[in-house]
Amino acid sequence: MRRILVTGAGGAAAANFVHSLRLAPEPFYVVGSDTSKFHLELAPVNARYLLPPADDPRYLDELNALVDAERIEIVHPQPEQEVLVLARSRHLVRAGTLLPRVETVALCQDKAAFAARVAEAGLPAPRFARAEAEDALREATASILHRRDRAWVRAVRGAGARASLPVTSSD
């Protein structure tokens, strides 16, 4: 039986991933970790462990201790902070990660840079503009609304529609 660690196991995306594993013909022993004991209780996994946040200096040591204790073969990081840390530190992780190059992860985690790369490749991509200040945000929103009836104001990084807002006016 394959042994896999799913980080951020208390979140919806991780739960969907675990449910997908359960549909596979091969059985998996799934260990879940999270930074919140309250989220972790919701994880549909065989074993649960608390880990410090990915930016904590203890993170890799505690993750590796868990990998050793549970004989983990693959670490599947779900929260994007952990994906980036593990992509950067894959050589220190005592299990496989199956992650792309750190440059690819960083690109995919920047919504504006990713949209630009998709557009450069000639693929359909959402119109976007990056704004660092309120005036620039108004100007960018107005430029998008010039061709559409609605624009989405979003954080450049993060998941779960954090800081996401549909707008119909640049005011």
N, C-alpha and C positions, 0 to 999 in steps of 0.2 A: 504494500500500500504506500503510495506517495505521500510525503509529509510536506505541507506547505504552510507558510506563515503569511497571513494577510494583515497588513498594518492598517490602522484606521478602521478596524473591523466593525465598530459600532455605527458607521455611517451607511447611508442608503446605497452608495455605489459599491462599497465592499460587500454588503449583504447581497446585492445583485450578482456580484462576481462569485460569491460562495454558492448561491443558488445555482448558478451555471455549472460550477464544479460538481454539484450533487446530481446534475442531469447526465454527466459523462458516464460512459460504461465502466470506466476504471474508478475504483473507490479512492477517495482522498481522506487523509486525516488532516483536518484544517485547524490550525492554531490561529487565534486572533489576538491582536494587540491593539491598544488604543491608549490615548493620554488621559481619557476620562473614564472613571469607573462606572459612571452613569450610562455612558454610551456603550461601553463594553458589555454591559448586561444584556443588551439587545442583540448582540452578535450571534448569528446562527452557526457557531463553531464548536469543535470538540473540546477545546481548552482555551482559556482566556488569561491574558497577562497585561498588566499596566506597564507602559514604557514612558520614559520622559519625552518631552517634545523633541523633534528632530534637531532643533538648534541648541539643545542642552549638551554640554560637553560629555555627559555620561551616556548619551544615546547609543552610540555604536557599541560601546562595551556591554551595555545591558541587552541590546539586540543580539549581539553575538553570544552572550551567556544563554539567552533564550534559544537561539539556534542550536547551541550545543546540548542544552538540557532536553529539548524536544526532538533532537535529531532531524532538524529541518533541512530539506533539500533545496527548496526554492522560497525566496522571499518575494512576495508580491506587494509592493508598497502602493497604497491607494491614495492617501492625501498627497497633494502635489508638493508640499514641503518635504515630505519623506522621499518622494520620487527623486527630487533634485539632490538631496543629501546622499542618497544611496547610489545615484548615478555617478556622483563625484567620488564616492568612497567605495565603489564596488570591489576594488582590490583588497579592501579591509574586511569585507563581509564574508563570513564563513559558510555561505550558501550561494547558490546561483541567484541572479536577479532578473535576467532576461530583459534588461533595460537597454534602450538605445544609447548612443553616445551622449555625453553630457551637453554638448552643443545642441543636439536635437531636442533634448528635454527642455533646455532653457528657451529655445525658440518656440516650442509648443506651449510653454507656460506664459508667454507674452502674447496676448490676443492680437494686439496691433501688429507686431512683428510677424506673427504667423499669417495674418490676413495679407500683409504685404508680400510675403514669400509666395503664397498661393496665387495672388494676382500676377506676380512676376512670372510665374510658371504658365500663365495663360488660362488658368482655371477660374471658374466663377467664384467670386469672393465678395463678402459684404464691403460696402464703402465704409471707410473708417477715417477718423482723424484723431490724432493724439493731442491732448490739451493738458497743460501743466498749471494753468491759472484760469480764473473765472472768465476774463475777457476772451482768452483763447478758446475756452469751452463754448461760449456763446457763438463765436465766429465759426467754429467747427460744426456746431449743431445747425446753424443757419445754412452752411454750405451743403449739408446732407439733406436738410428739409427743403432745399431749393428743388430737389428732384423727387422727393418722397413726402408722404403725409405724416410720417412718424419716424423718429430716430430713437435709438437706444443709447442711453448714457450708461457706460459700464466701467468698472474697474479694469485696469489692464491685466491684473493678476488675480487669481483666486477662482473659486468654484462656487457652485450653489447659488448663482445669480446675485452674489454679494455686491451691494452698491449698484444694482441694475435698476434702471428707471426708464420707461418709455416716455418720450416727450413729443409734443406737437408744436412747440414754440421754442425759440432760442432764449426767450425771457424766462 
